Amino acid sequence: MAASVASALVSSHLDHINSIFYGAPLKHTARLQRVQNALAKVVTYRSNAFPVTSTVLLKQLHWLPVQWRTRFKLATLAHKALHTDRPPYLAELLQYRETTRFLRSSSSIQLSVPRHNLSFGSRAFRISAPTIWNALPDSVSACHSLSTFRHHLKTHYFGLAFPNP
């Protein structure tokens, strides 16, 4: 019960406009990560008397760290824009990559990444969303339904965020 309430109240505020933090220096996302870590301790009733790393708590709660939540949100927005054309202002920013010759990678759905000069420009949706989308495995990007896509995407990102030793 506590996990669902915390997820509904605090996590929604963490996710609100967090996509602007994609590619930002760690010092900008560290505050959000500290808030999420504190929330994980509250939800699991952990105190400082019994120290447990926040990584263990996030893994136990099956929560993605802020860095991966940001990517998850951008990939979900890209999926919605590609498959439903909603929102239209984002859908018009994404374009499929056109290949001039047949390659093994041409069977996968790749997006065109526009050129940019500034590092800040790489954080724009028209740059970051195709970059994230193109990094997804074919098994994830080939999903057409949003719920299936989100399930496979979270599983993929969870494996990257918390690799098994």
C-alpha positions as protocol buffer text, in pm:
chain_id: "A"
residue {
  index: 1
  type: MET
  ca { x: 0 y: 0 z: 0 }
}
residue {
  index: 2
  type: ALA
  ca { x: 279 y: 242 z: 92 }
}
residue {
  index: 3
  type: ALA
  ca { x: 462 y: 169 z: -231 }
}
residue {
  index: 4
  type: SER
  ca { x: 159 y: 247 z: -446 }
}
residue {
  index: 5
  type: VAL
  ca { x: 81 y: 568 z: -257 }
}
residue {
  index: 6
  type: ALA
  ca { x: 443 y: 682 z: -277 }
}
residue {
  index: 7
  type: SER
  ca { x: 459 y: 590 z: -641 }
}
residue {
  index: 8
  type: ALA
  ca { x: 143 y: 782 z: -715 }
}
residue {
  index: 9
  type: LEU
  ca { x: 233 y: 1095 z: -520 }
}
residue {
  index: 10
  type: VAL
  ca { x: 608 y: 1143 z: -521 }
}
residue {
  index: 11
  type: SER
  ca { x: 714 y: 945 z: -826 }
}
residue {
  index: 12
  type: SER
  ca { x: 472 y: 1136 z: -1045 }
}
residue {
  index: 13
  type: HIS
  ca { x: 644 y: 1456 z: -935 }
}
residue {
  index: 14
  type: LEU
  ca { x: 983 y: 1300 z: -1007 }
}
residue {
  index: 15
  type: ASP
  ca { x: 869 y: 1208 z: -1357 }
}
residue {
  index: 16
  type: HIS
  ca { x: 714 y: 1546 z: -1429 }
}
residue {
  index: 17
  type: ILE
  ca { x: 931 y: 1706 z: -1696 }
}
residue {
  index: 18
  type: ASN
  ca { x: 1227 y: 1483 z: -1608 }
}
residue {
  index: 19
  type: SER
  ca { x: 1302 y: 1433 z: -1978 }
}
residue {
  index: 20
  type: ILE
  ca { x: 1484 y: 1767 z: -1976 }
}
residue {
  index: 21
  type: PHE
  ca { x: 1748 y: 1601 z: -1761 }
}
residue {
  index: 22
  type: TYR
  ca { x: 1852 y: 1360 z: -2036 }
}
residue {
  index: 23
  type: GLY
  ca { x: 2221 y: 1414 z: -2104 }
}
residue {
  index: 24
  type: ALA
  ca { x: 2250 y: 1665 z: -1821 }
}
residue {
  index: 25
  type: PRO
  ca { x: 2550 y: 1652 z: -1588 }
}
residue {
  index: 26
  type: LEU
  ca { x: 2518 y: 1422 z: -1289 }
}
residue {
  index: 27
  type: LYS
  ca { x: 2503 y: 1714 z: -1045 }
}
residue {
  index: 28
  type: HIS
  ca { x: 2161 y: 1809 z: -1188 }
}
residue {
  index: 29
  type: THR
  ca { x: 2008 y: 1464 z: -1156 }
}
residue {
  index: 30
  type: ALA
  ca { x: 2170 y: 1382 z: -821 }
}
residue {
  index: 31
  type: ARG
  ca { x: 1902 y: 1571 z: -627 }
}
residue {
  index: 32
  type: LEU
  ca { x: 1623 y: 1379 z: -793 }
}
residue {
  index: 33
  type: GLN
  ca { x: 1808 y: 1055 z: -726 }
}
residue {
  index: 34
  type: ARG
  ca { x: 1846 y: 1145 z: -358 }
}
residue {
  index: 35
  type: VAL
  ca { x: 1472 y: 1212 z: -335 }
}
residue {
  index: 36
  type: GLN
  ca { x: 1399 y: 874 z: -494 }
}
residue {
  index: 37
  type: ASN
  ca { x: 1644 y: 701 z: -259 }
}
residue {
  index: 38
  type: ALA
  ca { x: 1482 y: 864 z: 45 }
}
residue {
  index: 39
  type: LEU
  ca { x: 1140 y: 761 z: -84 }
}
residue {
  index: 40
  type: ALA
  ca { x: 1260 y: 402 z: -121 }
}
residue {
  index: 41
  type: LYS
  ca { x: 1374 y: 404 z: 242 }
}
residue {
  index: 42
  type: VAL
  ca { x: 1036 y: 539 z: 358 }
}
residue {
  index: 43
  type: VAL
  ca { x: 840 y: 286 z: 153 }
}
residue {
  index: 44
  type: THR
  ca { x: 1044 y: -9 z: 276 }
}
residue {
  index: 45
  type: TYR
  ca { x: 1050 y: 119 z: 635 }
}
residue {
  index: 46
  type: ARG
  ca { x: 1430 y: 133 z: 641 }
}
residue {
  index: 47
  type: SER
  ca { x: 1612 y: 355 z: 883 }
}
residue {
  index: 48
  type: ASN
  ca { x: 1976 y: 447 z: 908 }
}
residue {
  index: 49
  type: ALA
  ca { x: 2013 y: 197 z: 1195 }
}
residue {
  index: 50
  type: PHE
  ca { x: 2014 y: -89 z: 943 }
}
residue {
  index: 51
  type: PRO
  ca { x: 2208 y: 47 z: 646 }
}
residue {
  index: 52
  type: VAL
  ca { x: 2106 y: -91 z: 311 }
}
residue {
  index: 53
  type: THR
  ca { x: 2225 y: 62 z: -12 }
}
residue {
  index: 54
  type: SER
  ca { x: 1966 y: 252 z: -208 }
}
residue {
  index: 55
  type: THR
  ca { x: 2049 y: 44 z: -514 }
}
residue {
  index: 56
  type: VAL
  ca { x: 1930 y: -267 z: -331 }
}
residue {
  index: 57
  type: LEU
  ca { x: 1609 y: -90 z: -226 }
}
residue {
  index: 58
  type: LEU
  ca { x: 1537 y: 35 z: -579 }
}
residue {
  index: 59
  type: LYS
  ca { x: 1595 y: -312 z: -715 }
}
residue {
  index: 60
  type: GLN
  ca { x: 1370 y: -463 z: -447 }
}
residue {
  index: 61
  type: LEU
  ca { x: 1092 y: -215 z: -531 }
}
residue {
  index: 62
  type: HIS
  ca { x: 1156 y: -266 z: -903 }
}
residue {
  index: 63
  type: TRP
  ca { x: 1204 y: 109 z: -954 }
}
residue {
  index: 64
  type: LEU
  ca { x: 1434 y: 243 z: -1222 }
}
residue {
  index: 65
  type: PRO
  ca { x: 1692 y: 501 z: -1115 }
}
residue {
  index: 66
  type: VAL
  ca { x: 1626 y: 858 z: -1231 }
}
residue {
  index: 67
  type: GLN
  ca { x: 1868 y: 833 z: -1524 }
}
residue {
  index: 68
  type: TRP
  ca { x: 1685 y: 529 z: -1659 }
}
residue {
  index: 69
  type: ARG
  ca { x: 1340 y: 672 z: -1579 }
}
residue {
  index: 70
  type: THR
  ca { x: 1427 y: 965 z: -1802 }
}
residue {
  index: 71
  type: ARG
  ca { x: 1520 y: 735 z: -2088 }
}
residue {
  index: 72
  type: PHE
  ca { x: 1208 y: 529 z: -2025 }
}
residue {
  index: 73
  type: LYS
  ca { x: 991 y: 839 z: -2054 }
}
residue {
  index: 74
  type: LEU
  ca { x: 1160 y: 959 z: -2372 }
}
residue {
  index: 75
  type: ALA
  ca { x: 1136 y: 615 z: -2533 }
}
residue {
  index: 76
  type: THR
  ca { x: 768 y: 593 z: -2438 }
}
residue {
  index: 77
  type: LEU
  ca { x: 700 y: 935 z: -2587 }
}
residue {
  index: 78
  type: ALA
  ca { x: 882 y: 831 z: -2905 }
}
residue {
  index: 79
  type: HIS
  ca { x: 675 y: 511 z: -2924 }
}
residue {
  index: 80
  type: LYS
  ca { x: 351 y: 706 z: -2884 }
}
residue {
  index: 81
  type: ALA
  ca { x: 459 y: 957 z: -3148 }
}
residue {
  index: 82
  type: LEU
  ca { x: 557 y: 684 z: -3395 }
}
residue {
  index: 83
  type: HIS
  ca { x: 260 y: 452 z: -3350 }
}
residue {
  index: 84
  type: THR
  ca { x: -28 y: 688 z: -3271 }
}
residue {
  index: 85
  type: ASP
  ca { x: 93 y: 1023 z: -3410 }
}
residue {
  index: 86
  type: ARG
  ca { x: 8 y: 1165 z: -3070 }
}
residue {
  index: 87
  type: PRO
  ca { x: 106 y: 1424 z: -2966 }
}
residue {
  index: 88
  type: PRO
  ca { x: 129 y: 1561 z: -3321 }
}
residue {
  index: 89
  type: TYR
  ca { x: 390 y: 1825 z: -3236 }
}
residue {
  index: 90
  type: LEU
  ca { x: 627 y: 1547 z: -3125 }
}
residue {
  index: 91
  type: ALA
  ca { x: 534 y: 1311 z: -3407 }
}
residue {
  index: 92
  type: GLU
  ca { x: 646 y: 1562 z: -3668 }
}
residue {
  index: 93
  type: LEU
  ca { x: 989 y: 1586 z: -3504 }
}
residue {
  index: 94
  type: LEU
  ca { x: 1064 y: 1217 z: -3563 }
}
residue {
  index: 95
  type: GLN
  ca { x: 1155 y: 1079 z: -3904 }
}
residue {
  index: 96
  type: TYR
  ca { x: 1243 y: 728 z: -4010 }
}
residue {
  index: 97
  type: ARG
  ca { x: 1596 y: 673 z: -4140 }
}
residue {
  index: 98
  type: GLU
  ca { x: 1600 y: 598 z: -4509 }
}
residue {
  index: 99
  type: THR
  ca { x: 1867 y: 355 z: -4619 }
}
residue {
  index: 100
  type: THR
  ca { x: 2010 y: 373 z: -4969 }
}
residue {
  index: 101
  type: ARG
  ca { x: 2133 y: 16 z: -4970 }
}
residue {
  index: 102
  type: PHE
  ca { x: 2024 y: -308 z: -4808 }
}
residue {
  index: 103
  type: LEU
  ca { x: 2198 y: -381 z: -4480 }
}
residue {
  index: 104
  type: ARG
  ca { x: 2125 y: -625 z: -4198 }
}
residue {
  index: 105
  type: SER
  ca { x: 2024 y: -330 z: -3982 }
}
residue {
  index: 106
  type: SER
  ca { x: 1774 y: -206 z: -4243 }
}
residue {
  index: 107
  type: SER
  ca { x: 1514 y: -457 z: -4119 }
}
residue {
  index: 108
  type: SER
  ca { x: 1496 y: -274 z: -3786 }
}
residue {
  index: 109
  type: ILE
  ca { x: 1308 y: 51 z: -3738 }
}
residue {
  index: 110
  type: GLN
  ca { x: 1566 y: 326 z: -3703 }
}
residue {
  index: 111
  type: LEU
  ca { x: 1508 y: 698 z: -3669 }
}
residue {
  index: 112
  type: SER
  ca { x: 1707 y: 974 z: -3829 }
}
residue {
  index: 113
  type: VAL
  ca { x: 1917 y: 1173 z: -3581 }
}
residue {
  index: 114
  type: PRO
  ca { x: 1954 y: 1534 z: -3699 }
}
residue {
  index: 115
  type: ARG
  ca { x: 2292 y: 1702 z: -3679 }
}
residue {
  index: 116
  type: HIS
  ca { x: 2359 y: 1938 z: -3392 }
}
residue {
  index: 117
  type: ASN
  ca { x: 2652 y: 2153 z: -3288 }
}
residue {
  index: 118
  type: LEU
  ca { x: 2600 y: 2222 z: -2920 }
}
residue {
  index: 119
  type: SER
  ca { x: 2601 y: 1970 z: -2638 }
}
residue {
  index: 120
  type: PHE
  ca { x: 2285 y: 2137 z: -2504 }
}
residue {
  index: 121
  type: GLY
  ca { x: 2121 y: 2073 z: -2842 }
}
residue {
  index: 122
  type: SER
  ca { x: 2165 y: 1699 z: -2795 }
}
residue {
  index: 123
  type: ARG
  ca { x: 1915 y: 1718 z: -2508 }
}
residue {
  index: 124
  type: ALA
  ca { x: 1633 y: 1835 z: -2739 }
}
residue {
  index: 125
  type: PHE
  ca { x: 1357 y: 1581 z: -2806 }
}
residue {
  index: 126
  type: ARG
  ca { x: 1427 y: 1569 z: -3180 }
}
residue {
  index: 127
  type: ILE
  ca { x: 1783 y: 1455 z: -3101 }
}
residue {
  index: 128
  type: SER
  ca { x: 1749 y: 1259 z: -2776 }
}
residue {
  index: 129
  type: ALA
  ca { x: 1442 y: 1053 z: -2870 }
}
residue {
  index: 130
  type: PRO
  ca { x: 1593 y: 909 z: -3191 }
}
residue {
  index: 131
  type: THR
  ca { x: 1922 y: 843 z: -3011 }
}
residue {
  index: 132
  type: ILE
  ca { x: 1745 y: 648 z: -2738 }
}
residue {
  index: 133
  type: TRP
  ca { x: 1515 y: 472 z: -2986 }
}
residue {
  index: 134
  type: ASN
  ca { x: 1804 y: 359 z: -3207 }
}
residue {
  index: 135
  type: ALA
  ca { x: 1982 y: 213 z: -2903 }
}
residue {
  index: 136
  type: LEU
  ca { x: 1688 y: -16 z: -2822 }
}
residue {
  index: 137
  type: PRO
  ca { x: 1707 y: -382 z: -2921 }
}
residue {
  index: 138
  type: ASP
  ca { x: 1475 y: -493 z: -3201 }
}
residue {
  index: 139
  type: SER
  ca { x: 1270 y: -705 z: -2961 }
}
residue {
  index: 140
  type: VAL
  ca { x: 1169 y: -388 z: -2775 }
}
residue {
  index: 141
  type: SER
  ca { x: 1128 y: -139 z: -3058 }
}
residue {
  index: 142
  type: ALA
  ca { x: 920 y: -385 z: -3265 }
}
residue {
  index: 143
  type: CYS
  ca { x: 637 y: -389 z: -3008 }
}
residue {
  index: 144
  type: HIS
  ca { x: 324 y: -219 z: -3138 }
}
residue {
  index: 145
  type: SER
  ca { x: 103 y: -204 z: -2832 }
}
residue {
  index: 146
  type: LEU
  ca { x: 203 y: 53 z: -2572 }
}
residue {
  index: 147
  type: SER
  ca { x: 163 y: -180 z: -2275 }
}
residue {
  index: 148
  type: THR
  ca { x: 381 y: -450 z: -2432 }
}
residue {
  index: 149
  type: PHE
  ca { x: 639 y: -191 z: -2531 }
}
residue {
  index: 150
  type: ARG
  ca { x: 654 y: -44 z: -2181 }
}
residue {
  index: 151
  type: HIS
  ca { x: 684 y: -393 z: -2026 }
}
residue {
  index: 152
  type: HIS
  ca { x: 973 y: -496 z: -2252 }
}
residue {
  index: 153
  type: LEU
  ca { x: 1138 y: -155 z: -2219 }
}
residue {
  index: 154
  type: LYS
  ca { x: 1132 y: -160 z: -1841 }
}
residue {
  index: 155
  type: THR
  ca { x: 1269 y: -514 z: -1836 }
}
residue {
  index: 156
  type: HIS
  ca { x: 1548 y: -409 z: -2072 }
}
residue {
  index: 157
  type: TYR
  ca { x: 1637 y: -95 z: -1875 }
}
residue {
  index: 158
  type: PHE
  ca { x: 1611 y: -278 z: -1543 }
}
residue {
  index: 159
  type: GLY
  ca { x: 1869 y: -527 z: -1668 }
}
residue {
  index: 160
  type: LEU
  ca { x: 2099 y: -241 z: -1770 }
}
residue {
  index: 161
  type: ALA
  ca { x: 2049 y: -44 z: -1448 }
}
residue {
  index: 162
  type: PHE
  ca { x: 2099 y: -343 z: -1219 }
}
residue {
  index: 163
  type: PRO
  ca { x: 2325 y: -594 z: -1393 }
}
residue {
  index: 164
  type: ASN
  ca { x: 2347 y: -936 z: -1234 }
}
residue {
  index: 165
  type: PRO
  ca { x: 2696 y: -1016 z: -1104 }
}
